[in-house]
Amino acid sequence: MRSIETIANVSPDGKLTVQLPYDMPPGNYRVVVAIDEAPTIDEFPLESPSLAATTTTEDAWEFLNTLIEMVEAPDD
């Protein structure tokens, strides 16, 4: 069994679309879906295959740094 965390898109007709890692062989799989009800960040649309294919490591680090800046540390 393999666990993958990714962003999914649910269309109005209830279809779920996800971008899987490129090393995932094509085929039919039994899957378990757990949905986090917190909203996603729309600044970096991962559901676009062309964006996923052309994103550089530098772009990914820039995105992660943006996310880190959005996190507020709890008061101790």
PDB file of N, H, CA, C and O in Angstrom:
ATOM      1  N   MET A   1       0.856  -1.174   0.000  1.00  0.00           N
ATOM      2  CA  MET A   1       0.000   0.000   0.000  1.00  0.00           C
ATOM      3  C   MET A   1       0.897   1.230   0.000  1.00  0.00           C
ATOM      4  O   MET A   1       1.940   1.243   0.653  1.00  0.00           O
ATOM      5  N   ARG A   2       0.497   2.244  -0.720  1.00  0.00           N
ATOM      6  H   ARG A   2      -0.350   2.233  -1.250  1.00  0.00           H
ATOM      7  CA  ARG A   2       1.266   3.482  -0.843  1.00  0.00           C
ATOM      8  C   ARG A   2       0.378   4.653  -0.461  1.00  0.00           C
ATOM      9  O   ARG A   2      -0.758   4.743  -0.928  1.00  0.00           O
ATOM     10  N   SER A   3       0.877   5.556   0.386  1.00  0.00           N
ATOM     11  H   SER A   3       1.799   5.482   0.766  1.00  0.00           H
ATOM     12  CA  SER A   3       0.129   6.764   0.751  1.00  0.00           C
ATOM     13  C   SER A   3       0.667   7.934  -0.045  1.00  0.00           C
ATOM     14  O   SER A   3       1.880   8.117  -0.149  1.00  0.00           O
ATOM     15  N   ILE A   4      -0.239   8.732  -0.611  1.00  0.00           N
ATOM     16  H   ILE A   4      -1.224   8.583  -0.526  1.00  0.00           H
ATOM     17  CA  ILE A   4       0.121   9.901  -1.396  1.00  0.00           C
ATOM     18  C   ILE A   4      -0.729  11.060  -0.921  1.00  0.00           C
ATOM     19  O   ILE A   4      -1.955  10.954  -0.882  1.00  0.00           O
ATOM     20  N   GLU A   5      -0.093  12.173  -0.557  1.00  0.00           N
ATOM     21  H   GLU A   5       0.902  12.260  -0.589  1.00  0.00           H
ATOM     22  CA  GLU A   5      -0.834  13.379  -0.213  1.00  0.00           C
ATOM     23  C   GLU A   5      -0.715  14.338  -1.382  1.00  0.00           C
ATOM     24  O   GLU A   5       0.392  14.638  -1.830  1.00  0.00           O
ATOM     25  N   THR A   6      -1.833  14.815  -1.873  1.00  0.00           N
ATOM     26  H   THR A   6      -2.732  14.571  -1.509  1.00  0.00           H
ATOM     27  CA  THR A   6      -1.849  15.699  -3.029  1.00  0.00           C
ATOM     28  C   THR A   6      -3.076  16.587  -2.967  1.00  0.00           C
ATOM     29  O   THR A   6      -3.903  16.445  -2.066  1.00  0.00           O
ATOM     30  N   ILE A   7      -3.197  17.487  -3.902  1.00  0.00           N
ATOM     31  H   ILE A   7      -2.525  17.603  -4.634  1.00  0.00           H
ATOM     32  CA  ILE A   7      -4.380  18.338  -4.014  1.00  0.00           C
ATOM     33  C   ILE A   7      -5.325  17.706  -5.031  1.00  0.00           C
ATOM     34  O   ILE A   7      -4.891  17.268  -6.097  1.00  0.00           O
ATOM     35  N   ALA A   8      -6.601  17.659  -4.707  1.00  0.00           N
ATOM     36  H   ALA A   8      -6.954  18.015  -3.841  1.00  0.00           H
ATOM     37  CA  ALA A   8      -7.601  17.092  -5.605  1.00  0.00           C
ATOM     38  C   ALA A   8      -8.612  18.161  -5.997  1.00  0.00           C
ATOM     39  O   ALA A   8      -8.826  19.134  -5.273  1.00  0.00           O
ATOM     40  N   ASN A   9      -9.223  17.962  -7.145  1.00  0.00           N
ATOM     41  H   ASN A   9      -9.050  17.172  -7.733  1.00  0.00           H
ATOM     42  CA  ASN A   9     -10.268  18.862  -7.616  1.00  0.00           C
ATOM     43  C   ASN A   9     -11.554  18.060  -7.730  1.00  0.00           C
ATOM     44  O   ASN A   9     -11.566  16.991  -8.340  1.00  0.00           O
ATOM     45  N   VAL A  10     -12.634  18.564  -7.150  1.00  0.00           N
ATOM     46  H   VAL A  10     -12.625  19.432  -6.654  1.00  0.00           H
ATOM     47  CA  VAL A  10     -13.943  17.929  -7.265  1.00  0.00           C
ATOM     48  C   VAL A  10     -14.797  18.804  -8.173  1.00  0.00           C
ATOM     49  O   VAL A  10     -15.046  19.971  -7.874  1.00  0.00           O
ATOM     50  N   SER A  11     -15.241  18.228  -9.282  1.00  0.00           N
ATOM     51  H   SER A  11     -15.039  17.280  -9.526  1.00  0.00           H
ATOM     52  CA  SER A  11     -16.061  18.975 -10.240  1.00  0.00           C
ATOM     53  C   SER A  11     -17.512  19.017  -9.762  1.00  0.00           C
ATOM     54  O   SER A  11     -17.890  18.254  -8.872  1.00  0.00           O
ATOM     55  N   PRO A  12     -18.329  19.898 -10.342  1.00  0.00           N
ATOM     56  CA  PRO A  12     -19.743  19.990  -9.934  1.00  0.00           C
ATOM     57  C   PRO A  12     -20.506  18.672 -10.074  1.00  0.00           C
ATOM     58  O   PRO A  12     -21.479  18.440  -9.358  1.00  0.00           O
ATOM     59  N   ASP A  13     -20.064  17.806 -11.000  1.00  0.00           N
ATOM     60  H   ASP A  13     -19.273  17.994 -11.582  1.00  0.00           H
ATOM     61  CA  ASP A  13     -20.756  16.530 -11.158  1.00  0.00           C
ATOM     62  C   ASP A  13     -20.177  15.428 -10.264  1.00  0.00           C
ATOM     63  O   ASP A  13     -20.527  14.258 -10.414  1.00  0.00           O
ATOM     64  N   GLY A  14     -19.283  15.808  -9.326  1.00  0.00           N
ATOM     65  H   GLY A  14     -18.999  16.759  -9.204  1.00  0.00           H
ATOM     66  CA  GLY A  14     -18.778  14.874  -8.336  1.00  0.00           C
ATOM     67  C   GLY A  14     -17.554  14.073  -8.749  1.00  0.00           C
ATOM     68  O   GLY A  14     -17.171  13.144  -8.038  1.00  0.00           O
ATOM     69  N   LYS A  15     -16.930  14.399  -9.874  1.00  0.00           N
ATOM     70  H   LYS A  15     -17.242  15.153 -10.452  1.00  0.00           H
ATOM     71  CA  LYS A  15     -15.735  13.674 -10.294  1.00  0.00           C
ATOM     72  C   LYS A  15     -14.510  14.235  -9.580  1.00  0.00           C
ATOM     73  O   LYS A  15     -14.350  15.449  -9.448  1.00  0.00           O
ATOM     74  N   LEU A  16     -13.666  13.345  -9.130  1.00  0.00           N
ATOM     75  H   LEU A  16     -13.796  12.359  -9.237  1.00  0.00           H
ATOM     76  CA  LEU A  16     -12.456  13.697  -8.399  1.00  0.00           C
ATOM     77  C   LEU A  16     -11.260  13.581  -9.348  1.00  0.00           C
ATOM     78  O   LEU A  16     -11.079  12.552  -9.999  1.00  0.00           O
ATOM     79  N   THR A  17     -10.443  14.639  -9.426  1.00  0.00           N
ATOM     80  H   THR A  17     -10.590  15.475  -8.897  1.00  0.00           H
ATOM     81  CA  THR A  17      -9.246  14.634 -10.264  1.00  0.00           C
ATOM     82  C   THR A  17      -8.039  14.925  -9.389  1.00  0.00           C
ATOM     83  O   THR A  17      -8.045  15.885  -8.618  1.00  0.00           O
ATOM     84  N   VAL A  18      -7.003  14.101  -9.503  1.00  0.00           N
ATOM     85  H   VAL A  18      -6.998  13.321 -10.129  1.00  0.00           H
ATOM     86  CA  VAL A  18      -5.765  14.296  -8.745  1.00  0.00           C
ATOM     87  C   VAL A  18      -4.578  14.136  -9.682  1.00  0.00           C
ATOM     88  O   VAL A  18      -4.673  13.462 -10.707  1.00  0.00           O
ATOM     89  N   GLN A  19      -3.463  14.759  -9.325  1.00  0.00           N
ATOM     90  H   GLN A  19      -3.386  15.307  -8.492  1.00  0.00           H
ATOM     91  CA  GLN A  19      -2.203  14.569 -10.041  1.00  0.00           C
ATOM     92  C   GLN A  19      -1.357  13.625  -9.209  1.00  0.00           C
ATOM     93  O   GLN A  19      -1.002  13.944  -8.075  1.00  0.00           O
ATOM     94  N   LEU A  20      -1.030  12.466  -9.762  1.00  0.00           N
ATOM     95  H   LEU A  20      -1.318  12.207 -10.684  1.00  0.00           H
ATOM     96  CA  LEU A  20      -0.226  11.477  -9.052  1.00  0.00           C
ATOM     97  C   LEU A  20       1.235  11.588  -9.483  1.00  0.00           C
ATOM     98  O   LEU A  20       1.533  12.173 -10.525  1.00  0.00           O
ATOM     99  N   PRO A  21       2.145  11.030  -8.685  1.00  0.00           N
ATOM    100  CA  PRO A  21       3.555  11.046  -9.072  1.00  0.00           C
ATOM    101  C   PRO A  21       3.756  10.327 -10.408  1.00  0.00           C
ATOM    102  O   PRO A  21       2.995   9.428 -10.765  1.00  0.00           O
ATOM    103  N   TYR A  22       4.790  10.739 -11.135  1.00  0.00           N
ATOM    104  H   TYR A  22       5.408  11.469 -10.845  1.00  0.00           H
ATOM    105  CA  TYR A  22       5.034  10.180 -12.458  1.00  0.00           C
ATOM    106  C   TYR A  22       5.470   8.724 -12.422  1.00  0.00           C
ATOM    107  O   TYR A  22       5.392   8.038 -13.442  1.00  0.00           O
ATOM    108  N   ASP A  23       5.930   8.231 -11.267  1.00  0.00           N
ATOM    109  H   ASP A  23       5.993   8.788 -10.439  1.00  0.00           H
ATOM    110  CA  ASP A  23       6.362   6.838 -11.195  1.00  0.00           C
ATOM    111  C   ASP A  23       5.209   5.875 -10.897  1.00  0.00           C
ATOM    112  O   ASP A  23       5.434   4.681 -10.703  1.00  0.00           O
ATOM    113  N   MET A  24       3.986   6.386 -10.858  1.00  0.00           N
ATOM    114  H   MET A  24       3.803   7.356 -11.015  1.00  0.00           H
ATOM    115  CA  MET A  24       2.808   5.543 -10.607  1.00  0.00           C
ATOM    116  C   MET A  24       2.392   4.896 -11.928  1.00  0.00           C
ATOM    117  O   MET A  24       2.007   5.600 -12.862  1.00  0.00           O
ATOM    118  N   PRO A  25       2.464   3.566 -12.022  1.00  0.00           N
ATOM    119  CA  PRO A  25       2.088   2.899 -13.276  1.00  0.00           C
ATOM    120  C   PRO A  25       0.601   3.070 -13.581  1.00  0.00           C
ATOM    121  O   PRO A  25      -0.219   3.073 -12.663  1.00  0.00           O
ATOM    122  N   PRO A  26       0.246   3.213 -14.854  1.00  0.00           N
ATOM    123  CA  PRO A  26      -1.176   3.328 -15.215  1.00  0.00           C
ATOM    124  C   PRO A  26      -1.926   2.046 -14.859  1.00  0.00           C
ATOM    125  O   PRO A  26      -1.345   0.961 -14.840  1.00  0.00           O
ATOM    126  N   GLY A  27      -3.205   2.182 -14.580  1.00  0.00           N
ATOM    127  H   GLY A  27      -3.677   3.064 -14.595  1.00  0.00           H
ATOM    128  CA  GLY A  27      -4.024   1.021 -14.278  1.00  0.00           C
ATOM    129  C   GLY A  27      -5.138   1.371 -13.312  1.00  0.00           C
ATOM    130  O   GLY A  27      -5.285   2.525 -12.910  1.00  0.00           O
ATOM    131  N   ASN A  28      -5.909   0.385 -12.946  1.00  0.00           N
ATOM    132  H   ASN A  28      -5.789  -0.553 -13.272  1.00  0.00           H
ATOM    133  CA  ASN A  28      -6.999   0.551 -11.987  1.00  0.00           C
ATOM    134  C   ASN A  28      -6.482   0.196 -10.602  1.00  0.00           C
ATOM    135  O   ASN A  28      -5.795  -0.810 -10.425  1.00  0.00           O
ATOM    136  N   TYR A  29      -6.819   1.029  -9.619  1.00  0.00           N
ATOM    137  H   TYR A  29      -7.377   1.846  -9.762  1.00  0.00           H
ATOM    138  CA  TYR A  29      -6.373   0.822  -8.250  1.00  0.00           C
ATOM    139  C   TYR A  29      -7.549   0.961  -7.299  1.00  0.00           C
ATOM    140  O   TYR A  29      -8.477   1.730  -7.548  1.00  0.00           O
ATOM    141  N   ARG A  30      -7.503   0.222  -6.226  1.00  0.00           N
ATOM    142  H   ARG A  30      -6.749  -0.404  -6.023  1.00  0.00           H
ATOM    143  CA  ARG A  30      -8.458   0.418  -5.129  1.00  0.00           C
ATOM    144  C   ARG A  30      -7.872   1.531  -4.272  1.00  0.00           C
ATOM    145  O   ARG A  30      -6.715   1.440  -3.861  1.00  0.00           O
ATOM    146  N   VAL A  31      -8.646   2.583  -3.992  1.00  0.00           N
ATOM    147  H   VAL A  31      -9.586   2.657  -4.326  1.00  0.00           H
ATOM    148  CA  VAL A  31      -8.140   3.727  -3.241  1.00  0.00           C
ATOM    149  C   VAL A  31      -9.049   4.043  -2.063  1.00  0.00           C
ATOM    150  O   VAL A  31     -10.229   3.693  -2.058  1.00  0.00           O
ATOM    151  N   VAL A  32      -8.487   4.702  -1.080  1.00  0.00           N
ATOM    152  H   VAL A  32      -7.529   4.986  -1.085  1.00  0.00           H
ATOM    153  CA  VAL A  32      -9.232   5.220   0.060  1.00  0.00           C
ATOM    154  C   VAL A  32      -9.064   6.728   0.010  1.00  0.00           C
ATOM    155  O   VAL A  32      -7.940   7.215  -0.115  1.00  0.00           O
ATOM    156  N   VAL A  33     -10.154   7.479   0.105  1.00  0.00           N
ATOM    157  H   VAL A  33     -11.067   7.083   0.207  1.00  0.00           H
ATOM    158  CA  VAL A  33     -10.101   8.931   0.017  1.00  0.00           C
ATOM    159  C   VAL A  33     -10.519   9.526   1.359  1.00  0.00           C
ATOM    160  O   VAL A  33     -11.598   9.231   1.873  1.00  0.00           O
ATOM    161  N   ALA A  34      -9.649  10.368   1.920  1.00  0.00           N
ATOM    162  H   ALA A  34      -8.772  10.608   1.502  1.00  0.00           H
ATOM    163  CA  ALA A  34      -9.968  11.123   3.134  1.00  0.00           C
ATOM    164  C   ALA A  34      -9.891  12.591   2.748  1.00  0.00           C
ATOM    165  O   ALA A  34      -8.863  13.040   2.240  1.00  0.00           O
ATOM    166  N   ILE A  35     -10.951  13.343   2.977  1.00  0.00           N
ATOM    167  H   ILE A  35     -11.786  12.979   3.389  1.00  0.00           H
ATOM    168  CA  ILE A  35     -11.002  14.734   2.543  1.00  0.00           C
ATOM    169  C   ILE A  35     -10.871  15.665   3.737  1.00  0.00           C
ATOM    170  O   ILE A  35     -11.665  15.609   4.676  1.00  0.00           O
ATOM    171  N   ASP A  36      -9.851  16.528   3.689  1.00  0.00           N
ATOM    172  H   ASP A  36      -9.206  16.573   2.926  1.00  0.00           H
ATOM    173  CA  ASP A  36      -9.668  17.572   4.689  1.00  0.00           C
ATOM    174  C   ASP A  36     -10.617  18.705   4.300  1.00  0.00           C
ATOM    175  O   ASP A  36     -10.526  19.226   3.189  1.00  0.00           O
ATOM    176  N   GLU A  37     -11.504  19.085   5.174  1.00  0.00           N
ATOM    177  H   GLU A  37     -11.578  18.662   6.077  1.00  0.00           H
ATOM    178  CA  GLU A  37     -12.504  20.087   4.839  1.00  0.00           C
ATOM    179  C   GLU A  37     -11.974  21.513   4.890  1.00  0.00           C
ATOM    180  O   GLU A  37     -12.708  22.452   4.579  1.00  0.00           O
ATOM    181  N   ALA A  38     -10.717  21.694   5.275  1.00  0.00           N
ATOM    182  H   ALA A  38     -10.121  20.932   5.527  1.00  0.00           H
ATOM    183  CA  ALA A  38     -10.115  23.037   5.262  1.00  0.00           C
ATOM    184  C   ALA A  38      -9.910  23.452   3.809  1.00  0.00           C
ATOM    185  O   ALA A  38      -9.589  22.615   2.965  1.00  0.00           O
ATOM    186  N   PRO A  39     -10.092  24.730   3.514  1.00  0.00           N
ATOM    187  CA  PRO A  39      -9.920  25.178   2.123  1.00  0.00           C
ATOM    188  C   PRO A  39      -8.461  25.066   1.677  1.00  0.00           C
ATOM    189  O   PRO A  39      -7.541  25.135   2.492  1.00  0.00           O
ATOM    190  N   THR A  40      -8.272  24.893   0.381  1.00  0.00           N
ATOM    191  H   THR A  40      -9.019  24.837  -0.281  1.00  0.00           H
ATOM    192  CA  THR A  40      -6.924  24.850  -0.174  1.00  0.00           C
ATOM    193  C   THR A  40      -6.497  26.253  -0.574  1.00  0.00           C
ATOM    194  O   THR A  40      -7.313  27.171  -0.649  1.00  0.00           O
ATOM    195  N   ILE A  41      -5.212  26.398  -0.827  1.00  0.00           N
ATOM    196  H   ILE A  41      -4.549  25.652  -0.766  1.00  0.00           H
ATOM    197  CA  ILE A  41      -4.668  27.686  -1.261  1.00  0.00           C
ATOM    198  C   ILE A  41      -4.705  27.713  -2.780  1.00  0.00           C
ATOM    199  O   ILE A  41      -4.135  26.835  -3.427  1.00  0.00           O
ATOM    200  N   ASP A  42      -5.370  28.714  -3.360  1.00  0.00           N
ATOM    201  H   ASP A  42      -5.832  29.428  -2.835  1.00  0.00           H
ATOM    202  CA  ASP A  42      -5.545  28.789  -4.805  1.00  0.00           C
ATOM    203  C   ASP A  42      -4.399  29.484  -5.531  1.00  0.00           C
ATOM    204  O   ASP A  42      -4.478  29.684  -6.743  1.00  0.00           O
ATOM    205  N   GLU A  43      -3.334  29.856  -4.817  1.00  0.00           N
ATOM    206  H   GLU A  43      -3.270  29.693  -3.832  1.00  0.00           H
ATOM    207  CA  GLU A  43      -2.248  30.584  -5.455  1.00  0.00           C
ATOM    208  C   GLU A  43      -1.401  29.707  -6.366  1.00  0.00           C
ATOM    209  O   GLU A  43      -0.677  30.233  -7.212  1.00  0.00           O
ATOM    210  N   PHE A  44      -1.467  28.405  -6.223  1.00  0.00           N
ATOM    211  H   PHE A  44      -2.056  27.978  -5.537  1.00  0.00           H
ATOM    212  CA  PHE A  44      -0.611  27.494  -6.969  1.00  0.00           C
ATOM    213  C   PHE A  44      -1.447  26.315  -7.425  1.00  0.00           C
ATOM    214  O   PHE A  44      -1.466  25.288  -6.747  1.00  0.00           O
ATOM    215  N   PRO A  45      -2.144  26.426  -8.558  1.00  0.00           N
ATOM    216  CA  PRO A  45      -3.089  25.381  -8.981  1.00  0.00           C
ATOM    217  C   PRO A  45      -2.392  24.101  -9.431  1.00  0.00           C
ATOM    218  O   PRO A  45      -1.957  24.001 -10.578  1.00  0.00           O
ATOM    219  N   LEU A  46      -2.286  23.119  -8.532  1.00  0.00           N
ATOM    220  H   LEU A  46      -2.639  23.200  -7.600  1.00  0.00           H
ATOM    221  CA  LEU A  46      -1.593  21.877  -8.835  1.00  0.00           C
ATOM    222  C   LEU A  46      -2.382  20.958  -9.751  1.00  0.00           C
ATOM    223  O   LEU A  46      -1.829  19.984 -10.262  1.00  0.00           O
ATOM    224  N   GLU A  47      -3.667  21.244  -9.975  1.00  0.00           N
ATOM    225  H   GLU A  47      -4.117  22.035  -9.560  1.00  0.00           H
ATOM    226  CA  GLU A  47      -4.464  20.348 -10.802  1.00  0.00           C
ATOM    227  C   GLU A  47      -4.138  20.475 -12.282  1.00  0.00           C
ATOM    228  O   GLU A  47      -4.635  19.682 -13.082  1.00  0.00           O
ATOM    229  N   SER A  48      -3.322  21.442 -12.671  1.00  0.00           N
ATOM    230  H   SER A  48      -2.918  22.086 -12.021  1.00  0.00           H
ATOM    231  CA  SER A  48      -2.951  21.626 -14.064  1.00  0.00           C
ATOM    232  C   SER A  48      -1.768  20.726 -14.415  1.00  0.00           C
ATOM    233  O   SER A  48      -0.660  20.969 -13.935  1.00  0.00           O
ATOM    234  N   PRO A  49      -1.971  19.686 -15.243  1.00  0.00           N
ATOM    235  CA  PRO A  49      -0.861  18.803 -15.597  1.00  0.00           C
ATOM    236  C   PRO A  49       0.291  19.544 -16.264  1.00  0.00           C
ATOM    237  O   PRO A  49       1.452  19.211 -16.024  1.00  0.00           O
ATOM    238  N   SER A  50      -0.005  20.543 -17.099  1.00  0.00           N
ATOM    239  H   SER A  50      -0.948  20.813 -17.294  1.00  0.00           H
ATOM    240  CA  SER A  50       1.067  21.267 -17.769  1.00  0.00           C
ATOM    241  C   SER A  50       1.908  22.033 -16.754  1.00  0.00           C
ATOM    242  O   SER A  50       3.124  22.132 -16.916  1.00  0.00           O
ATOM    243  N   LEU A  51       1.280  22.579 -15.705  1.00  0.00           N
ATOM    244  H   LEU A  51       0.292  22.498 -15.574  1.00  0.00           H
ATOM    245  CA  LEU A  51       2.025  23.280 -14.663  1.00  0.00           C
ATOM    246  C   LEU A  51       2.878  22.296 -13.881  1.00  0.00           C
ATOM    247  O   LEU A  51       4.037  22.583 -13.579  1.00  0.00           O
ATOM    248  N   ALA A  52       2.319  21.144 -13.552  1.00  0.00           N
ATOM    249  H   ALA A  52       1.378  20.911 -13.797  1.00  0.00           H
ATOM    250  CA  ALA A  52       3.070  20.142 -12.801  1.00  0.00           C
ATOM    251  C   ALA A  52       4.281  19.663 -13.594  1.00  0.00           C
ATOM    252  O   ALA A  52       5.336  19.403 -13.017  1.00  0.00           O
ATOM    253  N   ALA A  53       4.137  19.545 -14.904  1.00  0.00           N
ATOM    254  H   ALA A  53       3.279  19.757 -15.372  1.00  0.00           H
ATOM    255  CA  ALA A  53       5.235  19.063 -15.738  1.00  0.00           C
ATOM    256  C   ALA A  53       6.332  20.103 -15.930  1.00  0.00           C
ATOM    257  O   ALA A  53       7.485  19.748 -16.176  1.00  0.00           O
ATOM    258  N   THR A  54       5.984  21.387 -15.819  1.00  0.00           N
ATOM    259  H   THR A  54       5.048  21.675 -15.619  1.00  0.00           H
ATOM    260  CA  THR A  54       6.967  22.439 -16.091  1.00  0.00           C
ATOM    261  C   THR A  54       7.465  23.136 -14.835  1.00  0.00           C
ATOM    262  O   THR A  54       8.301  24.034 -14.929  1.00  0.00           O
ATOM    263  N   THR A  55       6.977  22.751 -13.668  1.00  0.00           N
ATOM    264  H   THR A  55       6.297  22.022 -13.592  1.00  0.00           H
ATOM    265  CA  THR A  55       7.402  23.386 -12.424  1.00  0.00           C
ATOM    266  C   THR A  55       8.826  22.972 -12.093  1.00  0.00           C
ATOM    267  O   THR A  55       9.148  21.784 -12.075  1.00  0.00           O
ATOM    268  N   THR A  56       9.670  23.950 -11.834  1.00  0.00           N
ATOM    269  H   THR A  56       9.408  24.915 -11.849  1.00  0.00           H
ATOM    270  CA  THR A  56      11.062  23.674 -11.491  1.00  0.00           C
ATOM    271  C   THR A  56      11.205  23.516  -9.984  1.00  0.00           C
ATOM    272  O   THR A  56      10.302  23.858  -9.220  1.00  0.00           O
ATOM    273  N   THR A  57      12.335  22.999  -9.575  1.00  0.00           N
ATOM    274  H   THR A  57      13.069  22.721 -10.195  1.00  0.00           H
ATOM    275  CA  THR A  57      12.630  22.879  -8.148  1.00  0.00           C
ATOM    276  C   THR A  57      12.622  24.251  -7.496  1.00  0.00           C
ATOM    277  O   THR A  57      12.153  24.406  -6.368  1.00  0.00           O
ATOM    278  N   GLU A  58      13.145  25.253  -8.211  1.00  0.00           N
ATOM    279  H   GLU A  58      13.525  25.127  -9.127  1.00  0.00           H
ATOM    280  CA  GLU A  58      13.161  26.623  -7.678  1.00  0.00           C
ATOM    281  C   GLU A  58      11.742  27.131  -7.442  1.00  0.00           C
ATOM    282  O   GLU A  58      11.470  27.765  -6.423  1.00  0.00           O
ATOM    283  N   ASP A  59      10.830  26.851  -8.388  1.00  0.00           N
ATOM    284  H   ASP A  59      11.051  26.335  -9.216  1.00  0.00           H
ATOM    285  CA  ASP A  59       9.430  27.250  -8.229  1.00  0.00           C
ATOM    286  C   ASP A  59       8.808  26.565  -7.009  1.00  0.00           C
ATOM    287  O   ASP A  59       8.068  27.187  -6.247  1.00  0.00           O
ATOM    288  N   ALA A  60       9.117  25.281  -6.835  1.00  0.00           N
ATOM    289  H   ALA A  60       9.718  24.775  -7.454  1.00  0.00           H
ATOM    290  CA  ALA A  60       8.559  24.538  -5.708  1.00  0.00           C
ATOM    291  C   ALA A  60       9.036  25.122  -4.382  1.00  0.00           C
ATOM    292  O   ALA A  60       8.238  25.282  -3.459  1.00  0.00           O
ATOM    293  N   TRP A  61      10.335  25.443  -4.273  1.00  0.00           N
ATOM    294  H   TRP A  61      10.983  25.313  -5.023  1.00  0.00           H
ATOM    295  CA  TRP A  61      10.858  26.032  -3.042  1.00  0.00           C
ATOM    296  C   TRP A  61      10.233  27.401  -2.784  1.00  0.00           C
ATOM    297  O   TRP A  61       9.932  27.742  -1.640  1.00  0.00           O
ATOM    298  N   GLU A  62      10.038  28.180  -3.841  1.00  0.00           N
ATOM    299  H   GLU A  62      10.283  27.903  -4.770  1.00  0.00           H
ATOM    300  CA  GLU A  62       9.410  29.496  -3.677  1.00  0.00           C
ATOM    301  C   GLU A  62       7.994  29.338  -3.129  1.00  0.00           C
ATOM    302  O   GLU A  62       7.574  30.092  -2.251  1.00  0.00           O
ATOM    303  N   PHE A  63       7.260  28.354  -3.653  1.00  0.00           N
ATOM    304  H   PHE A  63       7.601  27.742  -4.366  1.00  0.00           H
ATOM    305  CA  PHE A  63       5.902  28.093  -3.183  1.00  0.00           C
ATOM    306  C   PHE A  63       5.910  27.656  -1.717  1.00  0.00           C
ATOM    307  O   PHE A  63       5.099  28.132  -0.923  1.00  0.00           O
ATOM    308  N   LEU A  64       6.826  26.752  -1.357  1.00  0.00           N
ATOM    309  H   LEU A  64       7.485  26.365  -2.002  1.00  0.00           H
ATOM    310  CA  LEU A  64       6.900  26.293   0.034  1.00  0.00           C
ATOM    311  C   LEU A  64       7.252  27.436   0.974  1.00  0.00           C
ATOM    312  O   LEU A  64       6.699  27.525   2.070  1.00  0.00           O
ATOM    313  N   ASN A  65       8.156  28.304   0.566  1.00  0.00           N
ATOM    314  H   ASN A  65       8.606  28.231  -0.324  1.00  0.00           H
ATOM    315  CA  ASN A  65       8.495  29.465   1.395  1.00  0.00           C
ATOM    316  C   ASN A  65       7.294  30.380   1.573  1.00  0.00           C
ATOM    317  O   ASN A  65       7.112  30.957   2.645  1.00  0.00           O
ATOM    318  N   THR A  66       6.466  30.522   0.528  1.00  0.00           N
ATOM    319  H   THR A  66       6.614  30.053  -0.343  1.00  0.00           H
ATOM    320  CA  THR A  66       5.239  31.323   0.628  1.00  0.00           C
ATOM    321  C   THR A  66       4.300  30.709   1.664  1.00  0.00           C
ATOM    322  O   THR A  66       3.702  31.425   2.467  1.00  0.00           O
ATOM    323  N   LEU A  67       4.173  29.384   1.646  1.00  0.00           N
ATOM    324  H   LEU A  67       4.659  28.801   0.994  1.00  0.00           H
ATOM    325  CA  LEU A  67       3.308  28.713   2.621  1.00  0.00           C
ATOM    326  C   LEU A  67       3.821  28.918   4.037  1.00  0.00           C
ATOM    327  O   LEU A  67       3.036  29.162   4.954  1.00  0.00           O
ATOM    328  N   ILE A  68       5.140  28.821   4.223  1.00  0.00           N
ATOM    329  H   ILE A  68       5.777  28.623   3.478  1.00  0.00           H
ATOM    330  CA  ILE A  68       5.723  28.982   5.544  1.00  0.00           C
ATOM    331  C   ILE A  68       5.418  30.369   6.094  1.00  0.00           C
ATOM    332  O   ILE A  68       5.147  30.520   7.285  1.00  0.00           O
ATOM    333  N   GLU A  69       5.460  31.387   5.226  1.00  0.00           N
ATOM    334  H   GLU A  69       5.680  31.264   4.259  1.00  0.00           H
ATOM    335  CA  GLU A  69       5.178  32.747   5.658  1.00  0.00           C
ATOM    336  C   GLU A  69       3.725  32.917   6.095  1.00  0.00           C
ATOM    337  O   GLU A  69       3.421  33.823   6.871  1.00  0.00           O
ATOM    338  N   MET A  70       2.825  32.063   5.611  1.00  0.00           N
ATOM    339  H   MET A  70       3.072  31.327   4.981  1.00  0.00           H
ATOM    340  CA  MET A  70       1.406  32.160   5.927  1.00  0.00           C
ATOM    341  C   MET A  70       1.072  31.516   7.269  1.00  0.00           C
ATOM    342  O   MET A  70       0.008  31.779   7.829  1.00  0.00           O
ATOM    343  N   VAL A  71       1.959  30.682   7.788  1.00  0.00           N
ATOM    344  H   VAL A  71       2.824  30.469   7.333  1.00  0.00           H
ATOM    345  CA  VAL A  71       1.707  29.960   9.037  1.00  0.00           C
ATOM    346  C   VAL A  71       2.024  30.860  10.224  1.00  0.00           C
ATOM    347  O   VAL A  71       3.080  31.490  10.285  1.00  0.00           O
ATOM    348  N   GLU A  72       1.102  30.904  11.148  1.00  0.00           N
ATOM    349  H   GLU A  72       0.244  30.392  11.098  1.00  0.00           H
ATOM    350  CA  GLU A  72       1.305  31.686  12.368  1.00  0.00           C
ATOM    351  C   GLU A  72       1.699  30.752  13.495  1.00  0.00           C
ATOM    352  O   GLU A  72       1.052  29.729  13.722  1.00  0.00           O
ATOM    353  N   ALA A  73       2.757  31.105  14.195  1.00  0.00           N
ATOM    354  H   ALA A  73       3.283  31.936  14.011  1.00  0.00           H
ATOM    355  CA  ALA A  73       3.197  30.289  15.325  1.00  0.00           C
ATOM    356  C   ALA A  73       2.244  30.506  16.492  1.00  0.00           C
ATOM    357  O   ALA A  73       1.807  31.632  16.730  1.00  0.00           O
ATOM    358  N   PRO A  74       1.916  29.444  17.224  1.00  0.00           N
ATOM    359  CA  PRO A  74       1.025  29.604  18.384  1.00  0.00           C
ATOM    360  C   PRO A  74       1.717  30.358  19.508  1.00  0.00           C
ATOM    361  O   PRO A  74       2.933  30.266  19.681  1.00  0.00           O
ATOM    362  N   ASP A  75       0.930  31.100  20.262  1.00  0.00           N
ATOM    363  H   ASP A  75      -0.057  31.175  20.122  1.00  0.00           H
ATOM    364  CA  ASP A  75       1.466  31.802  21.436  1.00  0.00           C
ATOM    365  C   ASP A  75       1.679  30.799  22.558  1.00  0.00           C
ATOM    366  O   ASP A  75       0.799  29.990  22.854  1.00  0.00           O
ATOM    367  N   ASP A  76       2.844  30.854  23.179  1.00  0.00           N
ATOM    368  H   ASP A  76       3.559  31.511  22.940  1.00  0.00           H
ATOM    369  CA  ASP A  76       3.140  29.924  24.282  1.00  0.00           C
ATOM    370  C   ASP A  76       2.800  30.542  25.605  1.00  0.00           C
ATOM    371  O   ASP A  76       2.980  29.910  26.646  1.00  0.00           O
TER     372      ASP A  76
END
